[in-house]
Amino acid sequence: MHRGNLRVLTAVLRELQWWRHFFAWLLLSPFNIHVNAIAPGIMETDMISTLSKEQLDIEIKRTPLGRMVKVEEIMAAVNYLLSEEAAVITGQILTIDGGINL
């Protein structure tokens, strides 16, 4: 994905934050429906196959942990949010990006 596209996507997602709060707090919470989102960083998927080695290296170097997010790490977060242990979590965005957005 091109950097310009990422900026547009980020702007759109910021606008959607209002909707996330609206749905989580006003509409769905009374029915015990949780609204959460996961914001992953660059992940080891087919989606990054269009990036050159240089582009990929730049993105990884920008990440404080120095590596991409693994799909299994995202799935662990999804499983947690679906578990009883997360019963009081709603209206949140869980950022899993290796610290790139610190």
N, C-alpha and C positions, 0 to 999 in steps of 0.2 A: 504494500500500500504506500502510496506517495505521501510525503510529509504534509503537503497541502490538504490532501484528503483526510489525514488524521486530524488536522486542525478543525476542519469542517465537522467531522464526526464528533470531536470533543465539544464543539459549540452546541451541536444538536443535543448531545447527551446532557449538557448543563441545563438546557431548556427542559428536557424531560425530567429533571430532578423535581421540579415543581409538581408534575403529574404524579411522580412516585410518592411524594408526600401526601398529595390529595387522595390518591387511591388507598394508601396505607392507613392514614389516620382517619379520614372521614368516611370512606365508603366501605372498606373491607375489614378493618379491625373489629367492628362490632360482631362480625361473623367469624371471628378467630382465623381470618385469612391473612397471612403474612406476605408483605411485599418487600422483597430485597433484591439487590442486583449485585453481580460480580463484575468488576472492571479488571480484566486481565491485562498484563503487559504483553510483550512480544513472546509468543508461544512457539513451541516446537510442533508446528503443524504444516500441512501442505500450503497453507495460505502464504507462508513466507518464501515459497519456492521462487517467486518472481523477484526477490531481492538478490542483488549481487553479493558476493562474498564480502566485498568492501562495505556495502550498506549494512549487512548483517553484523559485521565486526564493529561498526560505528555504534549501532544500537546496543549491542552487548556491552561495549565500553561505557556507554552512558548509564548503564544499570549498576548501581552500587554493589550488588551481589555478583556482578560479572557473568551472568548467565541468563538464559531464557527460562521462562516459566514452563513447567512440565504440565501436560494435560492432566496427569494424575493428581497434581497439586490443586488444580481447579476443581476436579471431581471430589477431592477430599473436602473442600470448602462447601461445595454443593451438598454433599452428604451431611455435613455438620448443620447447615441451614435447614435441612429437611428433618433433622433429628429433634427429639424432645429436649435435648440440651440447649437448643436455640429457641425454645418456646416463647421467650419474651423479646426476641429480636425481630423488629419490623421497621420498615422505612429506611433501611441502611444500604449503603454501597460499600461492599467489601473489595478494596483494591488489593490485587495480588499481582505485583509487578516488579518484584525484586528491588524496590526502593526508588524506582526511576521518578516517581512523582513526589518525592519528599520535599 
